[in-house]
Amino acid sequence: MVNSSWYVYVIRATDGSLYTGITTDVERRFTQHKNKQGAKYFLGRTPQEVVYKEGCSDRSQASRREYAIKALTKKQKEKLIANYVRT
């Protein structure tokens, strides 16, 4: 496990869509999304749960990983989530 100061995370919305972002505190960020203080993505959607979280050593690494995950197809993201061991 990486000594994490940054995380890349995936949230499933109630409509089944997946949102990927980065933060230093996943729980705080999820709460912000639920309270409509986060990404514009959730203005028309409701975040349901964090389904994936991956620690990164710094913001740059987290941003690169976020980009890579966003480039995946929905099917590939679902596979990533299915293989995720929650910590």
C-alpha positions in Angstrom: 0.0 0.0 0.0 1.2 3.4 -0.9 1.7 5.9 1.9 -1.2 8.0 0.6 -1.6 11.7 0.8 -3.9 11.8 -2.3 -6.6 9.5 -3.5 -8.3 8.8 -6.8 -11.9 7.7 -6.2 -15.0 6.5 -8.1 -18.5 7.3 -6.9 -21.6 5.5 -8.3 -24.6 7.8 -8.7 -28.2 6.6 -8.2 -28.6 6.6 -12.0 -25.8 4.0 -12.3 -23.3 6.4 -13.7 -19.7 6.6 -12.4 -17.8 9.7 -11.4 -14.0 9.8 -10.9 -12.1 12.4 -9.0 -9.1 13.1 -6.7 -8.9 14.4 -3.2 -6.9 14.2 0.0 -10.0 13.1 2.0 -12.4 10.8 0.3 -15.1 10.9 3.0 -15.1 14.7 3.1 -15.3 15.0 -0.6 -18.2 12.5 -0.8 -20.1 14.6 1.7 -19.4 17.7 -0.4 -20.8 15.9 -3.5 -23.9 14.8 -1.5 -24.4 18.4 -0.3 -24.1 19.8 -3.9 -20.8 21.5 -2.9 -18.7 19.3 -5.2 -18.5 18.7 -8.9 -21.1 20.1 -11.3 -21.5 16.5 -12.4 -23.8 15.9 -9.3 -26.0 18.9 -9.9 -28.4 16.6 -11.9 -27.4 13.4 -10.2 -27.3 12.0 -6.7 -24.1 10.3 -5.4 -24.9 6.9 -3.9 -21.6 5.5 -2.7 -17.8 5.5 -3.1 -17.2 2.2 -5.0 -13.4 2.6 -5.5 -10.6 4.3 -3.8 -6.8 4.1 -4.6 -4.0 5.8 -2.7 -1.4 7.8 -4.5 1.8 9.3 -3.3 1.2 12.9 -4.6 -1.3 15.0 -6.5 0.5 14.4 -9.8 0.3 10.6 -9.5 -3.4 10.9 -8.5 -4.1 13.1 -11.5 -2.4 10.7 -13.9 -4.4 7.8 -12.4 -7.7 9.7 -12.6 -7.0 10.4 -16.3 -6.3 6.7 -16.9 -9.5 5.6 -15.1 -11.6 8.2 -16.9 -10.3 6.8 -20.2 -11.7 3.4 -19.4 -15.0 2.2 -20.8 -17.9 1.7 -18.4 -17.4 -2.0 -18.7 -13.7 -1.7 -17.8 -14.5 0.6 -14.8 -17.1 -2.0 -13.6 -14.4 -4.7 -13.8 -12.0 -2.4 -11.8 -14.6 -1.9 -9.2 -15.5 -5.6 -9.0 -11.9 -6.5 -8.3 -11.5 -3.7 -5.7 -10.9 -4.9 -2.2 -12.4 -2.3 0.1 -10.2 -0.9 2.9 
